[in-house]
């Protein structure tokens, strides 16, 4: 993770240093035209007009200087950029976006400040929480430069400074929270990080727009223990729900018993209905207590049912 961040920074620096003078096509074209004018002018003045040698040399030197000035003095800043110009080492002003001129040797463009929203990933590895649990946290920082002068003059490398400030703030926030708060309170962590980082980067002309936690990694053993704890909690809740259901069923039976207590006929009808429902299924075996047989005269009823079934079968034959 750290290696990837260092590699990204190295690639960014290489991309910025590939063209330190920021030469552009317009400057190259004007410089080439001036150089051609110098060459053809030397040929024309020396061979056609027989101009004195010192005049030819002066002509050549003048157009070469104009060519070099066009090449190194004409700069173009993109729409999202501001160029920081120093004159004799002192701040002279901000240029851009668009085309502008500087005086070579006297002026120098030391920084090209990007005013777009920038994205910087950062992380904190093996950082202890308030309850001494090591965690790895990955986050993303969205920031923008609102004052190019401060970003260029107040800090040596504002990109690296923002990354290091973000990592330090992330470690501080993690250390002030317990593991449960870190896992459940990502929104609060985002707000706290944004506030802390913004306070540190404001003097550099940088404003933090948002911070987002991407991933939180805890030790494997602790992850397994938390998984077992969550499973046990779910089982406990299932047992509680089952017990509550049994209580509700028991209450329903108690209310039904009160309704049947003073109405034996209704109780007999209900028992006969339950017996009928059980006998409808083919191959069903119904076990009836002897007390129920005597009470509801189920023996005689069963004999009548069997006699009716035998009579029906004989009729079919």
C-alpha positions as CSV (number, residue, x, y, z in Angstrom):
1,X,0.0,0.0,0.0
2,X,2.8,2.4,1.0
3,X,4.8,1.3,-2.0
4,X,2.0,2.0,-4.4
5,X,1.6,5.5,-2.9
6,X,5.3,6.2,-3.3
7,X,5.2,4.9,-6.9
8,X,2.2,7.2,-7.7
9,X,4.0,10.2,-6.3
10,X,7.2,9.3,-8.3
11,X,5.2,9.0,-11.5
12,X,3.5,12.4,-10.8
13,X,6.9,14.0,-10.3
14,X,8.3,12.5,-13.4
15,X,5.3,13.8,-15.4
16,X,5.8,17.3,-14.0
17,X,9.5,17.3,-14.7
18,X,9.4,16.0,-18.3
19,X,9.0,19.6,-19.6
20,X,10.4,22.0,-16.9
21,X,10.3,24.9,-19.3
22,X,6.8,24.2,-20.5
23,X,7.7,24.7,-24.2
24,X,4.6,24.9,-26.4
25,X,3.9,24.7,-30.1
26,X,3.2,28.4,-30.6
27,X,6.5,29.4,-29.0
28,X,8.4,26.8,-31.1
29,X,6.7,28.1,-34.3
30,X,7.5,31.7,-33.7
31,X,11.1,30.8,-32.7
32,X,11.6,28.8,-35.9
33,X,10.2,31.7,-38.0
34,X,12.5,34.1,-36.3
35,X,15.5,31.8,-36.9
36,X,14.6,31.4,-40.6
37,X,14.4,35.2,-41.0
38,X,17.8,35.5,-39.4
39,X,19.3,32.9,-41.8
40,X,17.7,34.2,-45.0
41,X,18.5,37.8,-43.9
42,X,22.2,36.9,-43.5
43,X,22.2,35.3,-47.0
44,X,20.4,38.2,-48.5
45,X,22.4,41.0,-46.9
46,X,25.7,39.3,-47.3
47,X,25.5,38.1,-50.9
48,X,22.9,40.4,-52.5
49,X,23.4,43.8,-50.9
50,X,27.0,43.4,-49.9
51,X,26.2,44.7,-46.5
52,X,29.2,45.2,-44.1
53,X,30.1,42.3,-41.9
54,X,29.3,44.0,-38.7
55,X,25.7,44.7,-39.9
56,X,25.2,41.1,-40.9
57,X,26.4,39.9,-37.5
58,X,24.1,42.4,-35.7
59,X,21.2,41.3,-37.8
60,X,22.0,37.6,-37.0
61,X,22.4,38.3,-33.3
62,X,19.2,40.3,-33.0
63,X,17.0,37.7,-34.7
64,X,18.6,34.9,-32.7
65,X,17.8,36.7,-29.5
66,X,14.2,37.3,-30.8
67,X,14.0,33.6,-31.6
68,X,15.2,32.6,-28.1
69,X,12.9,35.1,-26.5
70,X,9.9,33.7,-28.4
71,X,10.9,30.2,-27.4
72,X,11.5,30.7,-23.7
73,X,9.4,33.8,-23.1
74,X,6.0,32.8,-24.4
75,X,4.1,30.6,-22.0
76,X,0.6,29.1,-22.2
77,X,-1.3,28.0,-19.0
78,X,-4.3,25.7,-19.3
79,X,-7.8,26.7,-18.3
80,X,-7.4,25.1,-14.8
81,X,-3.8,26.3,-14.1
82,X,-2.1,29.4,-12.6
83,X,1.6,30.0,-13.1
84,X,3.6,31.4,-10.2
85,X,6.2,33.9,-11.6
86,X,9.2,35.0,-9.6
87,X,11.3,38.0,-10.7
88,X,14.9,37.9,-9.4
89,X,13.7,35.4,-6.8
90,X,10.8,37.5,-5.5
91,X,7.1,36.9,-6.1
92,X,6.0,38.8,-9.1
93,X,2.5,37.6,-9.7
94,X,0.2,34.9,-11.0
95,X,-0.3,34.4,-14.7
96,X,-2.9,32.5,-16.7
97,X,-5.0,30.9,-17.8
98,X,-4.1,31.4,-21.4
99,X,-1.0,32.9,-23.1
100,X,1.4,35.3,-21.3
101,X,4.9,36.5,-21.7
102,X,7.9,36.5,-19.2
103,X,11.4,37.8,-19.4
104,X,13.8,34.9,-19.7
105,X,16.6,34.8,-17.1
106,X,14.9,37.7,-15.2
107,X,11.6,35.9,-14.6
108,X,11.1,32.2,-13.8
109,X,7.9,30.1,-13.6
110,X,8.5,28.0,-10.5
111,X,5.1,26.4,-10.1
112,X,2.1,25.5,-12.2
113,X,-0.8,25.3,-9.7
114,X,-3.8,23.1,-10.7
115,X,-7.1,24.5,-9.5
116,X,-9.2,21.4,-10.2
117,X,-10.5,19.1,-7.5
118,X,-7.6,16.7,-6.7
119,X,-7.9,13.2,-5.3
120,X,-5.3,11.8,-2.9
121,X,-5.5,8.3,-1.5
122,X,-3.9,7.8,1.9
123,X,-3.9,5.1,4.6
124,X,-3.0,4.2,8.2
125,X,-1.5,0.8,8.7
126,X,-1.4,-1.1,12.1
127,X,-2.9,1.9,13.9
128,X,-4.1,1.2,17.5
129,X,-7.6,2.2,18.4
130,X,-8.6,3.5,21.8
131,X,-9.1,0.0,23.0
132,X,-5.7,-1.1,21.6
133,X,-6.9,-3.0,18.5
134,X,-4.6,-2.7,15.4
135,X,-6.5,-1.7,12.3
136,X,-5.7,-0.8,8.7
137,X,-7.7,2.0,7.2
138,X,-7.8,3.3,3.6
139,X,-9.3,6.7,2.8
140,X,-9.6,9.2,-0.1
141,X,-9.1,13.0,0.2
142,X,-10.8,15.4,-2.1
143,X,-9.2,18.9,-2.0
144,X,-8.7,22.0,-4.1
145,X,-6.2,24.9,-4.2
146,X,-8.1,28.1,-3.6
147,X,-5.0,30.4,-3.2
148,X,-2.1,29.6,-5.6
149,X,0.2,32.1,-4.1
150,X,0.0,30.5,-0.6
151,X,0.3,27.0,-2.1
152,X,3.6,28.0,-3.8
153,X,5.2,30.2,-1.2
154,X,4.0,28.8,2.2
155,X,4.9,25.2,1.8
156,X,7.7,23.4,-0.1
157,X,5.6,20.7,-1.7
158,X,1.9,21.1,-1.0
159,X,0.9,17.8,-2.5
160,X,3.2,15.8,-0.2
161,X,2.4,18.0,2.7
162,X,-1.4,17.3,2.3
163,X,-0.8,13.6,2.1
164,X,1.3,13.5,5.2
165,X,-1.1,15.8,7.1
166,X,-4.0,13.5,6.1
167,X,-2.2,10.3,7.3
168,X,-1.3,12.0,10.7
169,X,-4.9,13.2,11.1
170,X,-6.2,9.7,10.3
171,X,-4.0,8.1,13.0
172,X,-5.1,10.7,15.5
173,X,-8.8,10.1,14.8
174,X,-8.4,6.3,15.0
175,X,-6.5,6.6,18.3
176,X,-9.3,8.6,19.8
177,X,-12.1,6.1,18.9
178,X,-12.9,2.5,20.0
179,X,-13.1,-0.3,17.5
180,X,-16.9,-0.3,17.6
181,X,-17.0,3.4,16.8
182,X,-14.5,3.0,14.0
183,X,-16.5,0.2,12.4
184,X,-20.0,1.8,12.9
185,X,-19.2,5.5,12.8
186,X,-17.7,6.1,9.3
187,X,-19.7,9.2,8.8
188,X,-18.4,10.8,12.0
189,X,-14.9,9.8,11.1
190,X,-15.2,11.4,7.7
191,X,-16.5,14.7,9.3
192,X,-13.8,14.7,12.0
193,X,-11.0,14.0,9.4
194,X,-12.3,16.8,7.1
195,X,-12.3,19.3,9.9
196,X,-8.8,18.4,11.2
197,X,-7.2,18.3,7.8
198,X,-8.8,21.5,6.6
199,X,-7.5,23.3,9.7
200,X,-4.0,22.2,8.8
201,X,-4.1,22.9,5.1
202,X,-6.0,26.3,5.1
203,X,-2.7,28.3,5.7
204,X,-1.3,26.6,2.6
205,X,-4.2,27.9,0.4
206,X,-5.8,24.4,0.2
207,X,-9.4,23.6,1.0
208,X,-10.6,20.1,1.9
209,X,-13.9,19.3,0.2
210,X,-14.5,15.8,1.6
211,X,-12.9,12.7,3.1
212,X,-14.2,9.2,2.5
213,X,-13.2,6.0,4.3
214,X,-12.8,3.3,1.7
215,X,-11.9,0.2,3.8
216,X,-11.3,-0.9,7.4
217,X,-9.3,-4.1,7.9
218,X,-9.2,-5.7,11.3
219,X,-7.1,-8.8,12.4
220,X,-8.3,-12.1,11.2
221,X,-8.6,-13.6,14.7
222,X,-10.7,-10.7,15.8
223,X,-12.9,-10.9,12.7
224,X,-13.6,-14.6,13.4
225,X,-14.4,-13.8,17.1
226,X,-16.8,-11.0,16.0
227,X,-18.4,-13.3,13.5
228,X,-19.0,-16.0,16.2
229,X,-20.4,-13.3,18.5
230,X,-22.8,-12.1,15.8
231,X,-24.0,-15.6,15.2
232,X,-24.5,-16.2,18.9
233,X,-26.5,-13.0,19.1
234,X,-28.7,-14.1,16.2
235,X,-29.3,-17.5,17.8
236,X,-30.3,-15.8,21.1
237,X,-32.7,-13.5,19.3
238,X,-34.2,-16.5,17.5
239,X,-34.7,-18.3,20.9
240,X,-36.3,-15.2,22.4
241,X,-38.7,-14.9,19.4
242,X,-39.6,-18.6,19.7
243,X,-40.3,-18.3,23.4
244,X,-42.5,-15.3,22.8
245,X,-44.4,-17.2,20.2
246,X,-44.9,-20.1,22.7
247,X,-46.3,-17.7,25.2
248,X,-48.7,-16.3,22.7
249,X,-49.8,-19.8,21.7
250,X,-50.3,-20.7,25.4
251,X,-52.4,-17.6,25.9
252,X,-54.5,-18.5,22.9
253,X,-55.0,-22.1,24.3
254,X,-55.9,-20.6,27.7
255,X,-58.6,-18.4,26.2
256,X,-59.9,-21.3,24.1
257,X,-60.1,-23.5,27.3
258,X,-62.2,-20.9,29.0
259,X,-64.6,-20.8,26.0
260,X,-65.0,-24.7,26.0
261,X,-65.2,-25.0,29.8
262,X,-68.9,-24.2,29.9
263,X,-69.9,-25.6,26.5
264,X,-69.0,-29.4,26.2
265,X,-70.9,-29.7,23.0
266,X,-68.7,-27.2,21.3
267,X,-65.6,-29.1,22.6
268,X,-67.0,-32.4,21.2
269,X,-67.6,-30.8,17.8
270,X,-64.1,-29.4,17.8
271,X,-62.6,-32.8,18.7
272,X,-64.7,-34.5,16.0
273,X,-63.6,-32.0,13.4
274,X,-60.0,-32.5,14.3
275,X,-60.5,-36.3,14.1
276,X,-62.2,-36.0,10.7
277,X,-59.4,-33.8,9.4
278,X,-56.9,-36.4,10.4
279,X,-58.8,-39.3,8.9
280,X,-59.1,-37.6,5.5
281,X,-55.4,-38.3,4.8
282,X,-54.9,-41.8,3.3
283,X,-52.8,-44.0,5.5
284,X,-53.1,-41.6,8.5
285,X,-52.9,-43.0,12.0
286,X,-54.8,-41.1,14.6
287,X,-54.2,-41.9,18.3
288,X,-57.2,-40.9,20.5
289,X,-57.1,-41.0,24.3
290,X,-59.6,-43.5,25.8
291,X,-61.1,-40.7,27.9
292,X,-62.0,-38.9,24.7
293,X,-63.6,-42.1,23.3
294,X,-65.8,-42.6,26.3
295,X,-66.7,-38.9,26.6
296,X,-67.6,-38.3,22.9
297,X,-68.9,-41.9,22.2
298,X,-66.3,-42.2,19.5
299,X,-66.4,-46.0,19.7
300,X,-70.0,-46.2,18.4
301,X,-69.3,-43.4,15.9
302,X,-66.2,-45.2,14.6
303,X,-68.2,-48.5,14.2
304,X,-70.9,-46.7,12.2
305,X,-68.3,-45.2,10.0
306,X,-66.7,-48.6,9.4
307,X,-70.1,-50.2,8.7
308,X,-70.9,-47.5,6.1
309,X,-67.5,-47.9,4.4
310,X,-68.0,-51.8,4.2
311,X,-71.5,-51.3,2.8
312,X,-70.2,-48.9,0.2
313,X,-67.4,-51.4,-0.9
314,X,-69.9,-54.3,-1.1
315,X,-72.2,-52.2,-3.3
316,X,-69.4,-51.5,-5.7
317,X,-68.5,-55.2,-6.0
